[in-house]
Amino acid sequence: MHHHAAVEGNTRRIGAETTSQNSTYLILAANRTHRKDPTDSFNYYTGGWNITNPHYIFSVAYSATGPFVFAVVWFIFFAVFLLCFCCRCCFCSRNSYGYSRTAYAVSVTCLAIFTIAAIGGIAFVFAGQDKFQDSIVNTTSFVLHEADDVIVKLGDVLHDLLAAKNSSVGRAVLPDDLKANIDSTGKTINAVTAQFRNITTKNSQDIRSLLSPLYYPVLMSPFRVLGLLLISLFATSLKAVECAVILILAVIGWILVAATFMMSGVFLLVHNAVADTCVALDEWLQNPTAHSALEEIIPQVDNQTAQEISSVTKGVTFGVVGMLNGIITNVSNADVPPDVGPPLYFHQNGPLVPVACNPYDSNLTDRKCADGEVSLKDAPQVWKKYVCQVSGGICSSPGRITPDDYDQLASTANTSYALYEDTPFVVGLIDSTYLKELFGGISRDYCPGLSKFTSWMYLGFISSSVAVMLSLLIWIFYARERRHRAYTKKVDSRSSAESPFAS
């Protein structure tokens, strides 16, 4: 179970013009991110997960310094070792050579074991790198798709509001105050949409620009290490290995081992950051209404802005349905004297037209349909039964709706129903439903893979680094023993040839 902490503070959400005071701010992954911060005198970092906070970045980077330190130590140690080896190769006499069968056998065995271990580490890297890249692409695509879905739905709300603003039935139109509300909300929706698009696009580009430089080193490192191993094995098969060959391979291995240790450090950093993020998502899902650092990378619509959009959407829906019912009640179902003439009188007759069910009361709370009312969804189909045939603007058959009026009624009813259908999405902006779905999807479907594959990469690099390092040391020792063995056999054969007891 994850623990989290909350403090009182300030934060900013999309659409907010003022900063919320005394609002709960959730410190995410507080326990997991409790690490030493090298930029703060190595005190423990307590700000929780926040990739926009430099102290968090340095603290998570510090947690991955082990492989980098080891790479530096290896670089210095092996440089001294190579210097001693060169001095011995160049200046020491061969007369001092000795040969041990046991040492030779042990070096061959160890070389085989460490080579197999290095190949196993490389296999881990190969297995993880494609899956890691796919996981990053899939996660980024998922986030962008969800963000695009919000943008599209906001566009649908704006489209339906503008359609309602321009709707009319005969001479009946929406009041000017509702039209002004639509214009104001339209500007708000456009601003929210632009901010949504800018933030998500920028963050996706930042993620790609951060990880793209890793692709080529990750792709080439296993090939380089594998190439070194193959060349080393080929050199091992030679009857005699010159000092120059040993030195060249040793230098290449020296650099590759240091580079591979550094790559393991990079992926340890990535793994820790991914694990921090996944814990942060899980903790946010337990308290989705609190402000948190997640809002810096994935936008959340300010509650006041979402309430404004919701209020206007419901108000316009209520007004449009009221306009429809006003026409039906006061014109279609009215007994208008013939002398009034069109458009109020068109010989409407026959059964009364049922009014549409308004989903909201005047205070914009949900309302149940009364008996005899038809739902907005079914209204156009029901009203079609009350359309009369027209001759000279007057009904020539039973009915209470002219074909022209029906077209306007049906179109306006469809617009109001579309606005009503937009309500759950707008409510989701208020209670963070879309963020719950987004973060829940990442936590459930993508976090396990990202965590697993980054650990594969780290373990693969660190195991291949250690194995190649030991293989390199053993290989140099083995090459030395092989040279000693060849020299000893040569000396022994000369001794045998010069011996008076030789046949």
C-alpha positions as CSV (number, residue, x, y, z in Angstrom):
1,M,0.0,0.0,0.0
2,H,1.3,3.4,-1.0
3,H,1.5,6.2,1.5
4,H,1.1,9.9,0.7
5,A,1.3,13.2,2.4
6,A,-0.7,16.3,1.9
7,V,0.1,19.9,2.7
8,E,-1.7,23.2,2.3
9,G,-0.4,25.2,-0.7
10,N,-1.1,26.8,-4.0
11,T,-1.5,25.3,-7.5
12,R,-2.7,26.3,-10.9
13,R,-5.0,24.4,-13.2
14,I,-6.1,25.1,-16.8
15,G,-8.6,27.9,-17.1
16,A,-8.0,29.3,-13.7
17,E,-7.4,33.1,-13.5
18,T,-6.6,33.1,-9.8
19,T,-4.5,30.9,-7.6
20,S,-6.4,28.7,-5.2
21,Q,-5.5,29.4,-1.6
22,N,-5.8,26.9,1.3
23,S,-6.3,24.0,-1.1
24,T,-5.0,20.5,-0.4
25,Y,-1.8,19.8,-2.3
26,L,-0.9,16.1,-2.5
27,I,2.8,15.1,-2.1
28,L,3.1,12.1,-4.4
29,A,5.4,9.1,-3.7
30,A,6.7,10.8,-0.6
31,N,8.3,7.6,0.8
32,R,9.8,6.4,-2.4
33,T,11.3,9.7,-3.4
34,H,12.9,10.2,0.1
35,R,16.5,10.3,-1.2
36,K,19.6,12.4,-0.6
37,D,19.7,15.6,-2.7
38,P,23.3,16.5,-3.7
39,T,22.3,20.0,-4.5
40,D,21.0,20.5,-0.9
41,S,24.0,19.5,1.1
42,F,23.0,15.9,0.8
43,N,19.9,16.4,2.9
44,Y,16.9,14.2,2.2
45,Y,14.5,15.4,-0.5
46,T,11.0,15.7,0.8
47,G,9.0,17.3,-2.1
48,G,7.7,14.0,-3.5
49,W,7.4,13.2,-7.2
50,N,7.7,16.3,-9.3
51,I,9.7,16.2,-12.6
52,T,9.6,20.0,-12.8
53,N,11.5,20.3,-9.5
54,P,15.3,20.3,-10.0
55,H,15.8,18.9,-6.5
56,Y,13.7,15.9,-7.4
57,I,15.7,15.4,-10.7
58,F,19.0,15.6,-8.8
59,S,17.8,13.3,-6.1
60,V,16.7,10.6,-8.5
61,A,19.9,11.0,-10.5
62,Y,21.9,10.6,-7.3
63,S,20.2,7.3,-6.7
64,A,21.7,6.0,-9.9
65,T,25.3,7.2,-9.3
66,G,26.6,3.7,-8.3
67,P,27.3,2.5,-11.8
68,F,28.8,5.8,-12.8
69,V,31.2,5.8,-9.8
70,F,32.1,2.2,-10.6
71,A,32.8,3.2,-14.3
72,V,35.2,5.9,-13.1
73,V,36.9,3.6,-10.7
74,W,37.3,1.0,-13.4
75,F,38.6,3.6,-15.8
76,I,41.3,4.7,-13.4
77,F,42.2,1.2,-12.2
78,F,42.4,-0.4,-15.6
79,A,44.5,2.5,-16.9
80,V,47.0,1.8,-14.2
81,F,46.8,-1.9,-15.0
82,L,47.4,-1.4,-18.7
83,L,50.3,0.9,-18.0
84,C,51.9,-1.9,-15.9
85,F,51.1,-4.5,-18.5
86,C,52.7,-2.4,-21.2
87,C,55.8,-1.9,-19.1
88,R,56.1,-5.6,-18.5
89,C,55.5,-6.5,-22.2
90,C,58.0,-4.0,-23.5
91,F,60.8,-4.1,-20.9
92,C,60.7,-7.4,-19.1
93,S,62.9,-10.3,-20.4
94,R,61.3,-13.5,-21.5
95,N,63.7,-15.4,-19.4
96,S,61.5,-14.7,-16.4
97,Y,58.5,-16.5,-18.0
98,G,57.0,-19.2,-16.0
99,Y,54.1,-21.5,-16.8
100,S,51.4,-23.1,-14.6
101,R,49.1,-25.7,-16.0
102,T,46.6,-25.1,-13.2
103,A,46.5,-21.3,-13.8
104,Y,46.1,-21.9,-17.5
105,A,43.1,-24.3,-17.0
106,V,41.5,-22.0,-14.4
107,S,41.8,-19.0,-16.8
108,V,40.3,-21.0,-19.6
109,T,37.3,-22.1,-17.5
110,C,36.7,-18.6,-16.0
111,L,37.0,-17.0,-19.5
112,A,34.3,-19.4,-20.8
113,I,32.0,-18.8,-17.8
114,F,32.3,-15.0,-17.9
115,T,31.9,-14.9,-21.7
116,I,28.7,-16.9,-21.4
117,A,27.5,-14.5,-18.7
118,A,28.3,-11.5,-20.8
119,I,26.3,-13.0,-23.7
120,G,23.4,-13.6,-21.3
121,G,23.5,-9.9,-20.3
122,I,23.6,-8.9,-23.9
123,A,20.6,-11.1,-24.6
124,F,18.7,-9.3,-21.7
125,V,19.5,-6.0,-23.3
126,F,18.4,-7.2,-26.7
127,A,15.2,-8.6,-25.3
128,G,14.4,-5.4,-23.3
129,Q,15.4,-2.6,-25.8
130,D,12.6,-3.2,-28.3
131,K,10.0,-3.7,-25.7
132,F,11.2,-0.6,-23.8
133,Q,11.0,1.5,-27.0
134,D,7.5,0.0,-27.8
135,S,6.3,0.8,-24.3
136,I,7.5,4.4,-24.5
137,V,5.8,4.9,-27.8
138,N,2.6,3.2,-26.7
139,T,2.4,5.1,-23.5
140,T,3.0,8.4,-25.2
141,S,0.5,7.6,-27.9
142,F,-2.1,6.6,-25.3
143,V,-1.6,9.9,-23.4
144,L,-1.8,11.9,-26.7
145,H,-4.9,10.0,-27.8
146,E,-6.7,10.6,-24.5
147,A,-5.7,14.3,-24.7
148,D,-6.9,14.5,-28.3
149,D,-10.2,12.8,-27.2
150,V,-10.7,15.6,-24.6
151,I,-10.0,18.2,-27.2
152,V,-12.4,16.6,-29.7
153,K,-15.1,16.4,-27.1
154,L,-14.6,20.1,-26.1
155,G,-14.9,20.9,-29.8
156,D,-18.2,19.0,-29.9
157,V,-19.5,20.9,-26.9
158,L,-18.6,24.2,-28.6
159,H,-20.1,23.1,-31.9
160,D,-23.4,22.1,-30.2
161,L,-23.5,25.4,-28.3
162,L,-23.1,27.4,-31.4
163,A,-25.7,25.3,-33.2
164,A,-28.1,26.0,-30.3
165,K,-27.3,29.7,-30.5
166,N,-28.2,29.8,-34.2
167,S,-31.3,27.6,-33.8
168,S,-34.8,29.0,-34.3
169,V,-38.3,27.7,-34.8
170,G,-40.3,30.2,-36.8
171,R,-39.7,33.5,-35.1
172,A,-38.7,32.0,-31.8
173,V,-35.0,32.3,-31.0
174,L,-32.9,32.0,-27.8
175,P,-32.8,35.0,-25.5
176,D,-29.8,37.4,-25.8
177,D,-28.4,36.6,-22.4
178,L,-28.1,32.9,-23.3
179,K,-26.4,33.9,-26.6
180,A,-24.0,36.0,-24.6
181,N,-23.2,33.1,-22.3
182,I,-22.5,30.9,-25.3
183,D,-20.1,33.5,-26.7
184,S,-18.3,33.8,-23.4
185,T,-18.1,30.0,-22.9
186,G,-16.9,29.5,-26.5
187,K,-13.9,31.7,-25.7
188,T,-13.2,29.7,-22.5
189,I,-13.5,26.4,-24.4
190,N,-11.1,27.7,-27.1
191,A,-8.6,28.8,-24.4
192,V,-8.8,25.4,-22.6
193,T,-8.4,23.5,-25.8
194,A,-5.4,25.5,-26.9
195,Q,-3.7,25.0,-23.5
196,F,-4.5,21.3,-23.5
197,R,-3.0,20.9,-27.0
198,N,0.1,23.0,-26.1
199,I,0.8,21.2,-22.8
200,T,0.4,17.7,-24.1
201,T,2.3,18.3,-27.3
202,K,5.2,20.0,-25.4
203,N,5.4,17.2,-22.8
204,S,5.3,14.4,-25.5
205,Q,8.1,16.2,-27.4
206,D,10.1,16.6,-24.2
207,I,9.8,12.9,-23.4
208,R,10.8,11.9,-27.0
209,S,13.7,14.4,-27.0
210,L,14.8,13.0,-23.6
211,L,14.7,9.4,-24.7
212,S,15.7,9.6,-28.3
213,P,19.4,10.1,-27.5
214,L,19.4,6.8,-25.7
215,Y,18.2,4.9,-28.8
216,Y,21.4,4.7,-30.7
217,P,23.7,3.9,-27.7
218,V,21.2,1.3,-26.5
219,L,21.1,-0.2,-30.0
220,M,24.9,-0.2,-30.6
221,S,26.2,-1.1,-27.1
222,P,25.3,-4.8,-27.3
223,F,26.8,-5.1,-30.8
224,R,30.0,-3.5,-29.6
225,V,30.3,-5.7,-26.6
226,L,29.4,-8.8,-28.6
227,G,32.0,-7.8,-31.3
228,L,34.7,-7.4,-28.6
229,L,33.8,-10.9,-27.2
230,L,34.0,-12.4,-30.7
231,I,37.3,-10.8,-31.5
232,S,38.7,-11.8,-28.1
233,L,37.6,-15.4,-28.7
234,F,39.2,-15.3,-32.2
235,A,42.4,-14.0,-30.7
236,T,42.2,-16.7,-28.0
237,S,42.2,-19.4,-30.7
238,L,45.5,-18.1,-32.2
239,K,48.6,-20.1,-31.2
240,A,50.4,-16.9,-30.1
241,V,49.0,-13.5,-29.2
242,E,51.3,-10.5,-29.5
243,C,51.4,-7.9,-26.9
244,A,50.2,-5.3,-29.4
245,V,47.0,-7.3,-30.1
246,I,46.4,-7.8,-26.4
247,L,46.9,-4.1,-25.8
248,I,44.5,-3.0,-28.6
249,L,41.7,-5.3,-27.4
250,A,42.3,-4.3,-23.8
251,V,42.0,-0.6,-24.7
252,I,38.8,-1.3,-26.6
253,G,37.4,-3.4,-23.8
254,W,38.5,-0.8,-21.2
255,I,36.4,1.9,-22.9
256,L,33.4,-0.4,-23.7
257,V,33.2,-1.6,-20.1
258,A,33.2,2.0,-18.8
259,A,30.6,3.0,-21.4
260,T,28.4,0.0,-20.6
261,F,28.5,0.7,-16.8
262,M,27.4,4.3,-17.7
263,M,24.5,2.9,-19.8
264,S,23.5,0.7,-16.8
265,G,23.5,3.9,-14.7
266,V,21.3,5.7,-17.2
267,F,18.7,2.9,-17.2
268,L,18.8,2.6,-13.4
269,L,17.9,6.4,-13.4
270,V,15.2,5.8,-15.9
271,H,13.9,2.8,-14.0
272,N,13.8,4.7,-10.7
273,A,12.0,7.7,-12.4
274,V,9.5,5.3,-14.0
275,A,8.8,3.5,-10.7
276,D,8.4,6.9,-9.0
277,T,5.9,8.0,-11.6
278,C,3.9,4.8,-11.3
279,V,3.7,5.1,-7.5
280,A,2.7,8.8,-7.9
281,L,-0.1,7.8,-10.3
282,D,-1.4,5.1,-7.9
283,E,-1.4,7.6,-5.0
284,W,-3.2,10.3,-7.1
285,L,-5.9,7.7,-8.0
286,Q,-6.6,7.4,-4.3
287,N,-7.2,11.1,-4.0
288,P,-8.1,12.5,-7.4
289,T,-9.5,15.8,-6.3
290,A,-6.4,17.1,-4.7
291,H,-3.9,19.3,-6.4
292,S,-0.6,17.7,-7.3
293,A,2.6,17.9,-9.4
294,L,0.9,15.7,-12.0
295,E,-1.0,18.9,-13.2
296,E,2.3,20.3,-14.4
297,I,2.6,17.6,-17.1
298,I,-1.0,16.5,-17.8
299,P,-3.5,19.3,-17.7
300,Q,-6.5,19.4,-15.4
301,V,-9.3,21.8,-16.1
302,D,-9.9,24.3,-13.3
303,N,-13.0,23.5,-11.3
304,Q,-14.4,27.0,-11.8
305,T,-13.9,26.8,-15.5
306,A,-15.5,23.3,-15.7
307,Q,-18.5,24.5,-13.6
308,E,-18.9,27.5,-16.0
309,I,-19.0,25.2,-19.1
310,S,-21.4,22.8,-17.3
311,S,-23.7,25.6,-16.2
312,V,-23.9,27.2,-19.6
313,T,-24.4,23.8,-21.3
314,K,-27.3,22.9,-19.0
315,G,-28.7,26.4,-19.2
316,V,-28.7,26.4,-23.0
317,T,-30.3,22.9,-23.1
318,F,-33.0,24.1,-20.7
319,G,-33.6,27.2,-22.8
320,V,-33.7,25.4,-26.1
321,V,-36.2,22.8,-24.8
322,G,-38.3,25.6,-23.4
323,M,-38.3,27.3,-26.8
324,L,-39.5,24.1,-28.4
325,N,-42.2,23.5,-25.9
326,G,-43.3,27.1,-26.2
327,I,-43.9,26.7,-29.9
328,I,-45.8,23.4,-29.4
329,T,-47.9,24.7,-26.6
330,N,-48.6,28.2,-27.9
331,V,-48.8,27.5,-31.6
332,S,-49.2,23.9,-32.6
333,N,-51.6,22.9,-29.8
334,A,-53.4,26.3,-29.6
335,D,-56.9,26.9,-31.0
336,V,-56.0,29.9,-33.0
337,P,-59.0,31.7,-34.7
338,P,-58.8,31.6,-38.6
339,D,-58.8,35.4,-38.8
340,V,-55.4,35.6,-37.1
341,G,-53.9,34.0,-40.2
342,P,-50.3,32.6,-40.7
343,P,-47.9,32.0,-39.1
344,L,-49.9,31.5,-35.9
345,Y,-52.9,30.0,-37.7
346,F,-52.4,27.3,-40.4
347,H,-55.6,25.2,-39.6
348,Q,-53.8,23.1,-37.0
349,N,-56.2,20.3,-36.0
350,G,-56.2,16.7,-34.6
351,P,-54.6,15.2,-31.5
352,L,-52.4,17.5,-29.4
353,V,-48.6,17.3,-29.9
354,P,-46.8,16.0,-26.8
355,V,-44.2,18.4,-25.5
356,A,-40.5,17.4,-25.1
357,C,-39.2,16.3,-21.7
358,N,-36.9,19.0,-20.3
359,P,-34.1,17.2,-18.5
360,Y,-33.5,20.1,-16.2
361,D,-35.5,22.3,-13.8
362,S,-35.2,26.0,-13.8
363,N,-32.4,25.8,-11.3
364,L,-30.6,23.4,-13.7
365,T,-30.9,20.3,-11.5
366,D,-31.9,17.0,-13.0
367,R,-35.6,16.5,-13.7
368,K,-37.7,13.4,-14.3
369,C,-40.1,13.4,-17.3
370,A,-43.8,14.0,-16.6
371,D,-46.5,11.8,-18.0
372,G,-47.2,12.6,-21.6
373,E,-43.8,14.1,-22.3
374,V,-41.5,12.6,-24.9
375,S,-37.7,12.3,-24.5
376,L,-35.5,14.6,-26.5
377,K,-34.0,11.6,-28.3
378,D,-37.5,10.3,-29.5
379,A,-39.1,13.7,-30.0
380,P,-38.4,14.1,-33.7
381,Q,-39.7,10.6,-34.5
382,V,-42.9,11.2,-32.4
383,W,-43.6,14.7,-33.8
384,K,-43.3,13.3,-37.3
385,K,-46.8,11.7,-36.8
386,Y,-48.3,15.2,-36.3
387,V,-47.1,16.7,-39.6
388,C,-49.9,17.8,-41.9
389,Q,-49.9,18.2,-45.7
390,V,-49.8,21.9,-46.6
391,S,-51.5,23.8,-49.4
392,G,-50.8,27.6,-49.6
393,G,-49.3,27.6,-46.1
394,I,-52.5,26.0,-44.6
395,C,-52.8,22.4,-43.4
396,S,-55.0,20.4,-45.9
397,S,-54.9,17.2,-43.8
398,P,-55.1,16.5,-40.1
399,G,-52.0,17.6,-38.2
400,R,-50.6,20.3,-36.0
401,I,-47.1,20.8,-37.5
402,T,-46.2,22.0,-40.9
403,P,-43.3,20.3,-42.8
404,D,-41.2,23.5,-42.5
405,D,-41.8,23.8,-38.8
406,Y,-41.2,20.1,-38.3
407,D,-37.7,20.4,-39.9
408,Q,-36.9,23.3,-37.5
409,L,-38.3,21.5,-34.5
410,A,-36.5,18.2,-35.2
411,S,-33.2,20.0,-35.9
412,T,-33.4,22.0,-32.7
413,A,-34.5,18.9,-30.7
414,N,-31.4,17.1,-32.0
415,T,-29.2,20.0,-31.0
416,S,-30.6,20.1,-27.5
417,Y,-30.2,16.3,-27.2
418,A,-26.6,16.6,-28.3
419,L,-26.0,19.2,-25.6
420,Y,-27.6,16.9,-23.1
421,E,-25.4,14.1,-24.1
422,D,-22.3,16.4,-23.7
423,T,-23.2,16.8,-20.0
424,P,-21.5,13.6,-18.7
425,F,-18.2,14.7,-20.3
426,V,-18.5,18.2,-18.8
427,V,-19.2,16.7,-15.4
428,G,-16.2,14.5,-15.9
429,L,-14.1,17.7,-16.3
430,I,-15.3,18.7,-12.8
431,D,-14.7,15.4,-11.0
432,S,-11.6,14.5,-13.0
433,T,-13.2,11.4,-14.6
434,Y,-11.0,11.8,-17.7
435,L,-7.8,12.0,-15.6
436,K,-8.9,8.9,-13.6
437,E,-9.3,7.0,-16.8
438,L,-6.0,8.3,-18.2
439,F,-3.9,7.7,-15.1
440,G,-5.8,4.4,-14.4
441,G,-5.0,3.2,-17.9
442,I,-1.3,4.1,-17.6
443,S,-1.0,2.5,-14.1
444,R,-2.9,-0.6,-15.2
445,D,-1.7,-1.2,-18.7
446,Y,1.7,0.5,-19.1
447,C,3.4,0.9,-15.8
448,P,4.1,-2.8,-15.3
449,G,5.7,-3.1,-18.7
450,L,7.8,0.1,-18.4
451,S,9.1,-0.9,-15.0
452,K,9.9,-4.5,-16.1
453,F,11.6,-3.5,-19.3
454,T,13.7,-0.7,-17.8
455,S,14.8,-3.2,-15.1
456,W,15.7,-5.7,-17.9
457,M,17.8,-3.0,-19.5
458,Y,19.6,-2.1,-16.3
459,L,20.2,-5.7,-15.3
460,G,21.3,-6.6,-18.8
461,F,23.8,-3.7,-18.9
462,I,25.1,-4.2,-15.4
463,S,25.6,-8.0,-15.8
464,S,27.2,-7.7,-19.2
465,S,29.5,-4.9,-17.8
466,V,30.6,-7.0,-14.9
467,A,31.0,-10.1,-17.1
468,V,33.0,-8.3,-19.8
469,M,35.1,-6.6,-17.2
470,L,36.0,-10.0,-15.6
471,S,36.4,-11.6,-19.0
472,L,38.8,-8.9,-20.0
473,L,40.9,-9.3,-16.9
474,I,40.9,-13.1,-17.3
475,W,41.5,-12.9,-21.0
476,I,44.7,-10.8,-20.4
477,F,45.8,-13.3,-17.8
478,Y,44.9,-16.2,-20.2
479,A,46.8,-14.6,-23.1
480,R,49.8,-14.1,-20.8
481,E,49.7,-17.8,-19.7
482,R,49.3,-18.9,-23.4
483,R,52.4,-16.9,-24.3
484,H,54.3,-18.4,-21.4
485,R,53.1,-21.8,-22.4
486,A,54.2,-21.4,-26.0
487,Y,57.6,-20.0,-24.8
488,T,58.1,-22.8,-22.3
489,K,57.4,-25.5,-24.9
490,K,59.8,-23.7,-27.2
491,V,62.5,-23.7,-24.6
492,D,61.8,-27.2,-23.6
493,S,62.1,-28.4,-27.2
494,R,65.4,-26.6,-27.6
495,S,66.7,-28.2,-24.4
496,S,65.6,-31.6,-25.6
497,A,67.4,-31.1,-28.9
498,E,70.6,-29.9,-27.3
499,S,70.7,-32.7,-24.7
500,P,73.5,-35.4,-25.3
501,F,71.0,-38.0,-24.3
502,A,68.6,-37.1,-27.1
503,S,68.3,-39.8,-29.7
